Amino acid sequence: MASKPWGGRFGEKTDRRVEQFTESISFDRRLFEHDIRASIAHAEMLAHVGLITHDECQQIVRGLSDIRAEIEADQFEFVLEREDVHMHVEAALIDRLGDVGRKLHTARSRNDQVATDVKLWVRDGLDRIGARLTDLQRALVDAAERHREVILPGYTHLQRAQPVLAPHYFLAYVEKFARDRDRLTDTRRRLNVLPLGAAALAGTTLPIDRDHVAKALGFEGVAANSMDVSSDRDFALESVFDLTMIAEHLSGWAEEWVLWSTQEFSFLALPDAICTGSSIMPQKKNPDVLELIRGRTARVIGALNTLLVLIKGLPLAYNRDLQEDKEPIFDAFDTVEACLELAAVVVAGATLRADRIAERLDEGFLDATTLMEYLISQGVPQRSAHEVIGHLVSLCEQKGCRRLVDLPDDDFAKAHPNLGPGVKSVLGVANAVKAFRSHGSTAPDQVEKQLAAWKTRLLPSSGS
C-alpha cells in the first residue's frame, strides 16, 4: 500500500474496479502545467519560511521542470493506479528525489491543491475567451465598415419592422459581446484569490506564507476561510454561466445568418470555405458551421446544468463529487473557444448581398413608424397618429400598393389634414433612416459615432 499517498491507513490493496471508477487522470492530465506551476510556487514558499532548505527547493524546482518537459514531449507515462495528475507529478518527483520529493506536499492537501490548479486553468481560459471575443468584435466592426451604405430591414417577431443601417446591425452584436467580456472580467476578479494553504479544510499548524504564493501565482489575495476554499466551486459555475451567455449570443446570430443565407432571404453570401455540400444533391451549399455553432450551445448549457446539479446539497467541506467538475468545465471552454474562433472567420468572409436586399427593401412598409412620428411632431397624439397610419397601410394593401409613397396625394389628405404634399419627403427607407435622431439609434450620424468609438476601443494597443 506504500504506492498510495494515503496507503498507511489501509491493509488491503485497492480493488481494480475502484481504481477504474475513481480515476480522473484520463481527463485532468491537462492540468499538469498549472499543477506544476503551483507546486513550484509552493516549494519556493516552503523554502522562504524555512520548512525546506533552499537546496531542497532547487532540487524540487528542477525536478518539476523536468517532469513538465517530459509531459510536453509526450514522454511521460500516465497510469491508472496514480489516480490523478497531482499524484502523478508528485510520485514522479519522489521517484527522482526520494525524501526531498516527499517534502513537497508539506502544508497542503489535494483539496486546496486541486482548487488552486482549476482556478489557474479557468483564469487562463477566461483570458483566452476574452481574446477570442475581441477578435470577433473586430471582425464585426470591419464588416460594419465594409457595408456602411447598406440599409437592412429590421425585424421584430421575425416580421419586417423598421429600416436600419447595416453597421447598426453589426454593432448590436459588438455590444452583446462587450457585455460578455465585462462578465468575464468581473468573474476573473472574484476568482483571483488563492486557495492554497487551506490544506484539507482547517488550515495548517505550520508557519506558511500564503501571500508569498499568491504573489508568485498572480493572485490578488488569499481566500479568507479555509472551509469555504475546500468546497468552493462558485468560480467554475460563474465562468460556465458566462460561457453560456456567449454561446446564447452566438446561437442567435448563427440562426439569423442561417436564415439570411437561404434563397428565401438571399441577404447573405457565405464563403465556400466555411460551407459544406450534400452527398446526394449537387447544388447544395449548406451553412454547417453556423448550424453547429447553434447546436453546440446545447453542450455549454448542459455543462452549466451539470455543475449546478453537482454542487446541490453538498455539505462542508470537500466531497469527492467535486472531481466531476472538470469535464464539463473543460468541454464548455473548449466548445466556446472553437465557436468564437470560427465565428470570426465567418464574419470576415461573409458579404451582404446589397442588390438583393435593395430589391425588396420597400416591402413591409418599413417607413410607417417614421410617418406616424411625422404626424406626432405636428402635435397629433401618438394613439391617433398610430391609427391614421394603420388605416393608410390597410388602404395600400387593398389597392395592391407595395409602398406608402405609391398612394395618391388625396388619400393622404383624406386620412389626416396634416398629411399634405410634403409628406412624401419622409417616406421611403432612405428618408426613414435619415429621420432618426435619438442617441443610440440607427441615425447615420449616431452610427458613425458608434463605429468610430468601437474602432478606437478595439485597437490592439488599447489593451482590449
C-alpha positions in Angstrom: 0.0 0.0 0.0 3.0 2.3 0.1 2.4 3.3 -3.5 -0.7 5.2 -2.4 -0.1 8.5 -0.7 -2.8 7.6 1.7 -1.9 3.9 2.0 -0.6 3.8 5.6 -4.1 3.6 7.0 -5.2 0.6 4.8 -4.4 -3.1 5.0 -5.8 -4.2 1.6 -4.9 -3.3 -1.9 -7.4 -1.1 -3.7 -9.8 -3.0 -5.8 -9.0 -2.6 -9.5 -12.6 -1.7 -10.2 -12.5 1.0 -7.6 -9.3 2.4 -9.2 -11.1 2.5 -12.6 -14.1 4.1 -11.1 -12.3 6.8 -9.1 -9.5 7.8 -11.5 -9.5 11.2 -13.1 -6.2 11.1 -14.9 -7.9 10.4 -18.2 -9.2 14.0 -18.2 -7.4 16.0 -15.6 -4.0 15.4 -17.1 -4.5 18.7 -18.9 -4.0 20.5 -15.6 -0.3 19.4 -15.5 1.1 22.8 -16.4 -1.0 24.5 -13.7 -0.2 21.9 -11.1 3.5 22.2 -11.7 3.3 26.0 -11.7 1.5 26.0 -8.3 3.8 23.3 -6.9 6.9 25.4 -7.8 5.4 28.4 -6.0 4.5 26.2 -3.0 8.1 24.8 -2.8 9.6 28.3 -3.0 7.3 29.4 -0.2 8.3 26.4 1.9 12.0 27.4 1.5 11.1 31.0 2.2 9.7 30.2 5.6 12.3 27.5 6.4 10.3 24.4 6.2 12.7 23.1 3.5 16.2 24.2 2.6 17.0 26.3 -0.4 19.0 23.4 -1.9 15.9 21.1 -1.5 13.8 23.8 -3.1 16.1 24.0 -6.1 16.1 20.2 -6.5 12.3 20.2 -6.4 12.0 23.0 -8.9 14.4 21.3 -11.3 12.6 18.0 -10.9 9.2 19.6 -11.6 10.6 21.4 -14.6 12.0 18.1 -16.0 8.6 16.4 -15.4 6.8 19.3 -17.2 9.2 18.9 -20.2 8.6 15.2 -20.4 4.8 15.6 -20.3 5.0 18.3 -23.0 7.2 16.0 -25.1 4.7 13.1 -24.6 7.4 11.1 -22.9 5.7 10.8 -19.5 3.7 7.6 -18.6 0.3 8.0 -17.1 -1.0 5.0 -15.2 -4.4 4.3 -13.7 -3.1 3.4 -10.2 -1.9 7.0 -9.6 -5.5 8.3 -9.9 -5.0 12.0 -10.9 -2.5 14.5 -12.3 -1.4 15.6 -8.9 -0.4 12.2 -7.7 1.4 11.5 -11.0 3.5 14.6 -10.7 4.3 14.1 -7.0 5.1 10.4 -7.5 7.4 11.1 -10.4 9.2 13.7 -8.3 9.6 11.2 -5.4 11.0 8.6 -7.9 13.6 11.2 -8.8 14.4 12.8 -5.4 13.3 10.4 -2.7 12.7 12.1 0.6 13.3 15.5 -0.8 10.3 14.9 -3.2 8.2 13.7 -0.3 8.6 17.2 1.3 6.7 19.0 -1.4 3.3 18.1 -0.1 4.1 19.8 3.3 1.3 22.1 4.5 -1.1 21.3 1.6 -3.8 18.8 0.7 -5.1 17.6 -2.6 -8.2 19.6 -1.7 -6.6 23.0 -1.8 -4.1 21.8 -4.4 -6.8 20.9 -7.0 -8.8 24.1 -6.2 -5.7 26.1 -7.0 -5.0 24.2 -10.2 -8.5 24.5 -11.5 -8.6 28.2 -10.7 -5.4 28.8 -12.6 -6.7 26.8 -15.5 -10.0 28.7 -15.6 -8.3 32.0 -15.2 -6.2 31.3 -18.3 -9.3 30.1 -20.0 -11.2 33.3 -19.3 -8.3 35.3 -20.7 -8.3 33.1 -23.9 -12.1 33.5 -24.3 -11.8 37.3 -23.8 -9.2 37.5 -26.6 -11.4 35.5 -28.9 -14.3 37.8 -28.2 -12.2 40.8 -29.0 -11.2 39.1 -32.3 -14.9 38.6 -33.2 -15.7 42.2 -32.2 -13.0 43.4 -34.6 -14.4 41.3 -37.4 -17.9 42.7 -36.8 -16.5 46.3 -36.8 -14.7 45.5 -40.1 -18.0 44.1 -41.5 -19.8 47.3 -40.5 -17.2 49.4 -42.3 -17.5 47.2 -45.5 -21.3 47.6 -45.5 -21.6 51.2 -44.4 -24.1 52.2 -47.1 -26.3 49.1 -46.9 -29.8 49.5 -45.4 -31.4 46.4 -43.9 -35.0 45.6 -42.9 -35.0 45.4 -39.1 -37.3 42.7 -37.6 -39.4 42.1 -34.5 -41.3 38.9 -34.2 -39.4 37.9 -37.4 -41.7 40.4 -39.2 -40.4 43.4 -41.0 -40.4 46.4 -38.7 -38.2 49.4 -39.5 -35.1 50.1 -41.7 -31.7 50.1 -40.1 -28.2 50.7 -41.3 -26.1 47.6 -41.7 -23.4 49.0 -39.5 -26.0 49.5 -36.8 -26.9 45.8 -37.1 -23.3 44.6 -36.8 -22.6 46.9 -33.9 -25.6 45.4 -32.0 -23.6 42.2 -31.7 -20.4 44.1 -30.8 -22.4 45.4 -27.8 -23.6 41.9 -26.8 -20.1 40.6 -26.9 -18.8 43.6 -24.9 -21.2 42.6 -22.1 -19.8 39.1 -22.4 -16.3 40.4 -21.9 -17.4 42.5 -19.0 -18.8 39.4 -17.3 -15.6 37.5 -17.9 -13.6 40.4 -16.3 -15.9 40.5 -13.3 -15.7 36.7 -12.8 -11.9 36.8 -13.1 -11.8 39.4 -10.4 -13.8 37.3 -7.9 -11.9 34.1 -8.9 -8.5 35.7 -8.4 -7.9 34.7 -4.7 -5.6 31.9 -3.7 -7.0 28.7 -2.2 -3.6 27.1 -1.5 -2.8 27.0 2.2 -6.3 26.0 3.3 -5.0 22.4 3.4 -7.7 19.8 3.8 -10.3 22.2 5.3 -9.0 23.7 8.6 -5.6 25.2 7.6 -2.3 24.1 8.9 -0.2 24.4 12.1 2.9 25.1 10.1 4.3 28.6 9.6 3.4 29.1 5.9 3.2 32.4 4.0 0.1 32.3 1.7 0.8 35.8 0.5 4.1 34.7 -0.9 2.4 32.0 -3.0 -0.4 34.4 -4.1 2.1 36.9 -5.4 4.1 34.2 -7.3 0.9 32.9 -9.0 -0.6 36.3 -9.8 -3.5 36.1 -7.3 -4.8 39.4 -5.9 -5.2 38.0 -2.4 -5.8 34.8 -0.4 -9.0 33.1 0.5 -10.2 34.1 4.0 -11.9 30.9 5.1 -10.3 27.5 4.8 -13.6 25.6 5.0 -15.1 27.7 2.2 -12.0 27.1 0.0 -12.2 23.4 0.2 -15.8 23.3 -1.1 -16.0 26.4 -3.3 -16.7 26.0 -7.0 -18.6 29.2 -7.4 -15.9 30.4 -9.8 -16.4 27.4 -12.0 -20.2 27.9 -12.2 -19.9 31.6 -12.8 -17.4 31.1 -15.6 -19.5 28.5 -17.3 -22.6 30.7 -16.9 -20.5 33.5 -18.7 -19.7 31.0 -21.4 -23.4 30.0 -21.7 -24.3 33.6 -22.3 -21.6 33.8 -25.1 -23.0 30.6 -26.6 -26.5 32.0 -26.5 -25.4 35.2 -28.3 -23.6 33.1 -30.9 -26.5 30.9 -31.4 -29.0 33.7 -32.0 -26.5 35.2 -34.5 -26.0 31.9 -36.2 -29.7 31.3 -36.5 -30.1 34.7 -38.2 -27.4 34.0 -40.7 -28.7 30.6 -41.5 -32.0 32.2 -42.5 -30.2 35.1 -44.3 -28.3 32.6 -46.4 -31.4 30.9 -47.7 -32.8 31.5 -51.2 -36.0 32.9 -49.5 -34.0 35.7 -47.8 -30.9 35.9 -50.1 -29.4 38.6 -47.8 -26.0 36.9 -47.3 -23.3 35.2 -49.3 -21.2 32.8 -47.3 -17.7 31.9 -48.4 -17.3 28.3 -49.7 -14.5 27.7 -47.2 -17.0 27.6 -44.3 -19.8 25.7 -46.0 -20.3 22.0 -47.0 -22.2 20.2 -49.7 -24.6 17.3 -49.9 -23.8 13.7 -50.7 -26.8 13.4 -53.0 -27.9 16.9 -54.0 -25.1 18.5 -56.1 -26.5 22.1 -55.9 -26.4 22.3 -52.1 -24.3 24.8 -50.2 -25.0 24.2 -46.5 -24.1 26.6 -43.7 -22.9 23.7 -41.5 -20.5 25.8 -39.3 -23.3 28.2 -38.4 -25.6 25.2 -37.6 -23.0 23.6 -35.4 -22.3 26.8 -33.6 -26.1 27.0 -32.9 -26.2 23.3 -32.0 -23.2 23.3 -29.6 -24.9 25.9 -27.5 -26.7 22.8 -26.1 -23.4 21.4 -24.8 -22.5 24.6 -23.0 -25.9 24.8 -21.4 -25.6 21.1 -20.5 -22.2 21.8 -18.8 -23.8 24.6 -16.7 -26.7 22.3 -15.7 -24.2 19.6 -14.7 -22.3 21.9 -12.5 -25.4 23.3 -10.9 -26.7 19.9 -10.0 -23.3 18.7 -9.0 -22.9 21.1 -6.1 -26.6 20.9 -5.0 -26.7 19.9 -1.3 -23.0 19.2 -0.8 -22.1 19.6 2.9 -19.0 21.4 4.0 -16.2 20.9 3.2 -14.6 18.9 0.4 -16.5 15.9 -1.2 -15.3 13.6 -4.0 -18.3 14.7 -6.0 -16.3 17.7 -7.0 -14.0 15.5 -9.1 -16.8 15.6 -11.6 -16.5 19.3 -12.2 -13.6 19.2 -14.6 -15.0 17.5 -17.7 -18.0 20.0 -18.0 -15.6 22.9 -17.3 -13.1 21.7 -20.0 -15.8 21.0 -22.5 -17.6 24.3 -22.1 -14.3 26.3 -22.5 -13.2 24.2 -25.5 -16.6 24.5 -27.2 -17.0 28.2 -26.8 -13.4 28.9 -27.8 -13.8 26.9 -31.0 -17.1 28.5 -31.8 -15.7 32.0 -31.3 -12.7 31.3 -33.5 -14.8 30.2 -36.4 -17.4 32.9 -35.9 -14.7 35.5 -36.5 -13.8 33.6 -39.7 -17.4 33.5 -40.9 -18.0 37.2 -40.2 -14.7 38.2 -42.0 -15.6 36.1 -45.1 -19.4 36.8 -45.4 -20.8 39.5 -47.6 -24.3 41.2 -47.5 -26.0 40.9 -50.9 -26.8 44.6 -51.1 -28.5 44.3 -54.5 -30.8 41.5 -53.4 -31.7 43.3 -50.2 -32.4 46.5 -52.0 -34.8 44.8 -54.4 -37.3 44.0 -51.6 -36.4 46.8 -49.2 -39.7 48.6 -49.9 -41.8 45.6 -48.9 -43.3 45.6 -45.4 -44.0 49.3 -45.0 -40.7 49.9 -43.1 -41.4 53.7 -43.1 -44.8 53.5 -41.4 -43.4 54.3 -38.0 -41.5 57.3 -39.4 -44.7 58.6 -41.0 -46.5 58.2 -37.7 -43.8 60.2 -35.9 -44.1 62.9 -38.6 -47.7 63.4 -37.5 -46.7 63.3 -33.8 -44.1 66.1 -34.5 -47.0 68.2 -35.7 -48.9 67.8 -32.5 -51.1 64.8 -33.3 -51.4 62.4 -30.2 -49.5 59.2 -30.7 -52.5 56.9 -30.5 -54.4 59.0 -33.0 -51.3 59.1 -35.4 -50.9 55.3 -35.0 -54.5 54.7 -36.1 -54.2 57.1 -39.1 -51.1 55.4 -40.4 -52.6 51.9 -39.7 -55.6 52.9 -42.0 -53.1 54.0 -44.7 -51.3 50.7 -44.6 -54.6 48.9 -44.8 -55.5 51.1 -47.8 -52.2 50.2 -49.5 -53.0 46.5 -49.1 -56.5 46.9 -50.5 -55.1 48.8 -53.6 -52.2 46.4 -54.1 -49.6 49.1 -53.4 -46.3 47.8 -52.2 -45.3 51.2 -50.7 -47.0 54.0 -48.8 -45.4 56.5 -51.2 -47.4 54.9 -54.1 -50.7 56.2 -52.6 -52.1 59.3 -54.4 -51.9 62.6 -52.5 -55.6 62.8 -52.0 -55.5 59.5 -49.9 -53.0 61.1 -47.5 -55.1 64.3 -47.3 -58.3 62.3 -46.6 -56.5 60.3 -43.9 -55.4 63.5 -42.0 -55.2 67.2 -42.8 -51.6 67.3 -41.7 -50.6 64.8 -44.4 -50.2 67.3 -47.2 -48.0 67.1 -50.3 -44.8 67.5 -48.3 -45.4 64.2 -46.6 -43.6 62.2 -49.3 -40.3 63.8 -48.2 -40.3 61.5 -45.2 -41.4 58.3 -47.0 -39.1 55.6 -48.3 -36.5 53.6 -46.4 -33.7 56.1 -47.1 -35.7 59.0 -45.8 -36.9 57.0 -42.9 -33.3 56.2 -41.9 -32.2 59.8 -42.2 -35.1 60.9 -40.0 -33.8 59.1 -36.9 -32.3 61.4 -34.2 -32.1 59.7 -30.8 -28.9 58.6 -29.1 -28.1 55.0 -29.9 -30.5 54.9 -32.9 -29.7 53.9 -36.5 -29.4 57.6 -37.4 -26.4 57.9 -39.8 -24.5 60.3 -37.5 -25.2 58.2 -34.5 -23.9 55.1 -36.2 -20.8 56.8 -37.4 -20.0 58.0 -33.9 -20.5 54.4 -32.5 -18.4 52.9 -35.3 -15.6 55.4 -34.6 -15.8 54.7 -30.9 -15.6 51.0 -31.3 -12.7 51.2 -33.7 -10.8 53.2 -31.0 -11.8 50.8 -28.2 -10.7 47.7 -30.1 -7.3 49.0 -31.3 -4.7 46.3 -30.3 -2.8 49.0 -28.4 -5.8 49.8 -26.2 -5.5 46.6 -24.2 -9.0 45.4 -25.1 
